[in-house]
C-alpha cells in the first residue's frame, strides 16, 4: 500500500540526500586512508541519512538517496571501483534494512547493524568481481565485525534525528 508523498516528504528526501553527501565528504576528509584497521573500511556516516529516509519517508526514497549519493560522489571525483563498492554495498544494505524495518521485533539498532554487515557482504562481492580472486573473502569477518560496530553507532546517531523529524512532521500536519 503506497501513500501519496507530500511536499514535506519530498523535501525531507532531498535534505537527506544533501546530508548523505555532506557526511560522505566529511568522512573522507576527517578519516584519512589507513587510519581504520581494514583497508576500505569506513564508518558509513552517510547511512544516517539513508536510515532516516527509510524510517521517516519510505523504502523507495531511501534507495534513491543511497544510489544518488554513490553517483554524485563518483561525479565529484570518485573512481569507478569505489563507486562499485559503494553501490553494491549500499544495495545489499538497503535490501536487508527494508526487510528488517518491517519487523516489529527488530529495532533501529538491529536494522542498522544488519545493514552494515550486509554492506560488507556487498563490498566483498564487488571485490570478488574486481579482483577476480577469492582471497578477498578473508576480509569478510573483519568487515562484518567492524561494520556491525559502526552500524550500532549509526543507529545511536539516527534515532534522535528520526524522532525530531517525526515531531516536526506531526506539527506541520496539525
Secondary structure as UniProt FT lines:
FT   HELIX           7..30
FT   TURN            33..34
FT   TURN            39..40
FT   TURN            45..46
FT   HELIX           47..56
FT   HELIX           59..75
FT   TURN            76..77
FT   HELIX           80..101
FT   TURN            104..105
FT   HELIX           108..131
FT   HELIX           134..139
FT   HELIX           140..173
//
